[in-house]
């Protein structure tokens, strides 16, 4: 009896075609179920126009240098039309290429193509000092909020970020 093992397409491509490590495939596929509600930026006041940038920034910070490959894989796995004739397949490939290029250009135009290398404007110690917090999960929450703010305000300064944090923290305390 022959045992047939089924591997996801992404794993096969990473290991056999690209000759990369299996863990690289896991990095890409582990991000496929990310939902906006799990990101933690919902409690930050972000304009509607900045939400795409913030969400994309969080996703790319997780995927890191594999973002283009993840984009390519998701584009290739995206079905435009289920017709099977050769002319249609050629058209679909051109359409998928256009979708990939448009998404790639958007990421670059937003300045997010190396977002994982961007350092936080304010570190955890400064957050604790400014907001008078003790070490713990609340500091981690503020780091996520700070990152969301920083993604929404790419030209913002550390001083502006600290001012926003103070205002947001005082609003939060008043509501409690």
Secondary structure, DSSP 8 states (H G I E B T S, - for coil): --------HHHHIIIIIS---HHHHHHHHTTTT--GGGSS-TTS---HHHHHHHHHHHHHHHHGGGHHHHHHHHHHH--S-----HHHHHHHHHHHHHHHHHHHHHHHHTT-TTGGG---SS-HHHHHHHHT--SSHHHHHHHHHHHHHHHH-TT--HHHHHHHHHHHHHHHHHH-
